[in-house]
């Protein structure tokens, strides 16, 4: 997951759609809710932001179900596998040789 740092600096960290994550959020008084799956993005419900996680079924929940977790309820987010941002995925268009070489 970690890439070599350029110039001794660490690359910027971002939670990008498509990343595999485990989110611990507020549950009962003695236990947190653990959600493992693919981060699908941020959603807004009545002006409050929330994470959308597509569950992978590892915690006994239905695989493919989308869980909406309000940001204030988040206790921890573990990034298991980071997806590249859309800007990084785009390849530079191949340069065709022009008239002048």
NUDREN-473773 format. One record per residue (C-alpha): residue number from 1; residue in one letter; chain; x, y, z. Coordinates in nm, 4 decimals. Example, Ala and Ser with C-alpha at 12.3 -4.5 7.8 and 13.67 -1.06 7.14 Angstrom:
# NUDREN-473773
<atom 1, 'A', 'A', <1.2300, -0.4500, 0.7800>>;
<atom 2, 'S', 'A', <1.3670, -0.1060, 0.7140>>;
//
This chain:
# NUDREN-473773
<atom 1, 'X', 'A', <0.0000, 0.0000, 0.0000>>;
<atom 2, 'X', 'A', <0.2774, 0.2458, 0.0782>>;
<atom 3, 'X', 'A', <0.4715, 0.3914, -0.2084>>;
<atom 4, 'X', 'A', <0.8202, 0.5315, -0.1837>>;
<atom 5, 'X', 'A', <0.8208, 0.8911, -0.0792>>;
<atom 6, 'X', 'A', <0.9548, 1.1462, -0.3241>>;
<atom 7, 'X', 'A', <1.2116, 1.3764, -0.1708>>;
<atom 8, 'X', 'A', <1.1679, 1.2135, 0.1715>>;
<atom 9, 'X', 'A', <0.8068, 1.3288, 0.2050>>;
<atom 10, 'X', 'A', <0.5148, 1.0939, 0.2513>>;
<atom 11, 'X', 'A', <0.2423, 1.1005, -0.0136>>;
<atom 12, 'X', 'A', <-0.0832, 1.2742, 0.0790>>;
<atom 13, 'X', 'A', <-0.3415, 1.0412, 0.2321>>;
<atom 14, 'X', 'A', <-0.6964, 1.0425, 0.0995>>;
<atom 15, 'X', 'A', <-0.9965, 0.8133, 0.1449>>;
<atom 16, 'X', 'A', <-1.0961, 0.7470, -0.2152>>;
<atom 17, 'X', 'A', <-1.3987, 0.5614, -0.3536>>;
<atom 18, 'X', 'A', <-1.3090, 0.1995, -0.4231>>;
<atom 19, 'X', 'A', <-1.0800, 0.1677, -0.1200>>;
<atom 20, 'X', 'A', <-1.1231, -0.1392, 0.1014>>;
<atom 21, 'X', 'A', <-1.1916, -0.0238, 0.4578>>;
<atom 22, 'X', 'A', <-1.2962, -0.1323, 0.8029>>;
<atom 23, 'X', 'A', <-1.5012, 0.1285, 0.9902>>;
<atom 24, 'X', 'A', <-1.5755, 0.1119, 1.3630>>;
<atom 25, 'X', 'A', <-1.8732, 0.3244, 1.4570>>;
<atom 26, 'X', 'A', <-2.0843, 0.3923, 1.7642>>;
<atom 27, 'X', 'A', <-2.3079, 0.1000, 1.8520>>;
<atom 28, 'X', 'A', <-2.4363, -0.0209, 2.1844>>;
<atom 29, 'X', 'A', <-2.3005, 0.1091, 2.5116>>;
<atom 30, 'X', 'A', <-2.0393, -0.1679, 2.5312>>;
<atom 31, 'X', 'A', <-1.9757, -0.2564, 2.1667>>;
<atom 32, 'X', 'A', <-1.8878, -0.0796, 1.8411>>;
<atom 33, 'X', 'A', <-2.0371, -0.1655, 1.5022>>;
<atom 34, 'X', 'A', <-1.7674, -0.2986, 1.2681>>;
<atom 35, 'X', 'A', <-1.8298, -0.2547, 0.8945>>;
<atom 36, 'X', 'A', <-1.5848, -0.4002, 0.6408>>;
<atom 37, 'X', 'A', <-1.6150, -0.3423, 0.2683>>;
<atom 38, 'X', 'A', <-1.5617, -0.0951, -0.0123>>;
<atom 39, 'X', 'A', <-1.5863, 0.2793, 0.0438>>;
<atom 40, 'X', 'A', <-1.8352, 0.4142, -0.2128>>;
<atom 41, 'X', 'A', <-1.8223, 0.7829, -0.1211>>;
<atom 42, 'X', 'A', <-1.9711, 1.0538, 0.0953>>;
<atom 43, 'X', 'A', <-2.3442, 1.1130, 0.1042>>;
<atom 44, 'X', 'A', <-2.5466, 1.3888, 0.2632>>;
<atom 45, 'X', 'A', <-2.8604, 1.3170, 0.4632>>;
<atom 46, 'X', 'A', <-3.0486, 1.6237, 0.5878>>;
<atom 47, 'X', 'A', <-2.7286, 1.8250, 0.5708>>;
<atom 48, 'X', 'A', <-2.5236, 1.5717, 0.7684>>;
<atom 49, 'X', 'A', <-2.2356, 1.3930, 0.5972>>;
<atom 50, 'X', 'A', <-2.2056, 1.0154, 0.6077>>;
<atom 51, 'X', 'A', <-1.9818, 0.7424, 0.4627>>;
<atom 52, 'X', 'A', <-2.1343, 0.4894, 0.2226>>;
<atom 53, 'X', 'A', <-1.9748, 0.1449, 0.2642>>;
<atom 54, 'X', 'A', <-2.0646, -0.1533, 0.0448>>;
<atom 55, 'X', 'A', <-2.0359, -0.4456, 0.2867>>;
<atom 56, 'X', 'A', <-1.8301, -0.7472, 0.1814>>;
<atom 57, 'X', 'A', <-2.0166, -0.9979, 0.3999>>;
<atom 58, 'X', 'A', <-1.7190, -1.0733, 0.6263>>;
<atom 59, 'X', 'A', <-1.8974, -0.9569, 0.9416>>;
<atom 60, 'X', 'A', <-2.2039, -1.1746, 0.8873>>;
<atom 61, 'X', 'A', <-2.3983, -0.8978, 0.7148>>;
<atom 62, 'X', 'A', <-2.5490, -0.9351, 0.3693>>;
<atom 63, 'X', 'A', <-2.2805, -0.8948, 0.1023>>;
<atom 64, 'X', 'A', <-2.3427, -0.5972, -0.1253>>;
<atom 65, 'X', 'A', <-2.5617, -0.4106, 0.1241>>;
<atom 66, 'X', 'A', <-2.4785, -0.0389, 0.1467>>;
<atom 67, 'X', 'A', <-2.4283, 0.0856, 0.5032>>;
<atom 68, 'X', 'A', <-2.4551, 0.4604, 0.5669>>;
<atom 69, 'X', 'A', <-2.2447, 0.5692, 0.8654>>;
<atom 70, 'X', 'A', <-2.2897, 0.9287, 0.9912>>;
<atom 71, 'X', 'A', <-1.9558, 1.1065, 1.0324>>;
<atom 72, 'X', 'A', <-2.0172, 1.1926, 1.4029>>;
<atom 73, 'X', 'A', <-2.0666, 0.8198, 1.4775>>;
<atom 74, 'X', 'A', <-1.7276, 0.7156, 1.3349>>;
<atom 75, 'X', 'A', <-1.4779, 0.5900, 1.5907>>;
<atom 76, 'X', 'A', <-1.2033, 0.4662, 1.3544>>;
<atom 77, 'X', 'A', <-1.1387, 0.4013, 0.9858>>;
<atom 78, 'X', 'A', <-0.8784, 0.1438, 0.8793>>;
<atom 79, 'X', 'A', <-0.7745, 0.1666, 0.5147>>;
<atom 80, 'X', 'A', <-0.6976, -0.1920, 0.4160>>;
<atom 81, 'X', 'A', <-0.6303, -0.1235, 0.0482>>;
<atom 82, 'X', 'A', <-0.6249, 0.2269, -0.0939>>;
<atom 83, 'X', 'A', <-0.7689, 0.2912, -0.4381>>;
<atom 84, 'X', 'A', <-0.6035, 0.5501, -0.6577>>;
<atom 85, 'X', 'A', <-0.7846, 0.8785, -0.7051>>;
<atom 86, 'X', 'A', <-0.9558, 0.9333, -1.0419>>;
<atom 87, 'X', 'A', <-0.6902, 1.1881, -1.1414>>;
<atom 88, 'X', 'A', <-0.4155, 0.9292, -1.0845>>;
<atom 89, 'X', 'A', <-0.6018, 0.6587, -1.2809>>;
<atom 90, 'X', 'A', <-0.6197, 0.8654, -1.5967>>;
<atom 91, 'X', 'A', <-0.3307, 0.7863, -1.8234>>;
<atom 92, 'X', 'A', <-0.1711, 1.0546, -2.0290>>;
<atom 93, 'X', 'A', <-0.2944, 1.0265, -2.3881>>;
<atom 94, 'X', 'A', <-0.0359, 0.8723, -2.6147>>;
<atom 95, 'X', 'A', <0.1447, 1.1384, -2.8082>>;
<atom 96, 'X', 'A', <0.1332, 1.0695, -3.1787>>;
<atom 97, 'X', 'A', <0.4380, 1.1734, -3.3707>>;
<atom 98, 'X', 'A', <0.3744, 1.5118, -3.5251>>;
<atom 99, 'X', 'A', <0.5028, 1.6609, -3.8431>>;
<atom 100, 'X', 'A', <0.8137, 1.7822, -3.6678>>;
<atom 101, 'X', 'A', <1.0294, 1.5249, -3.4977>>;
//
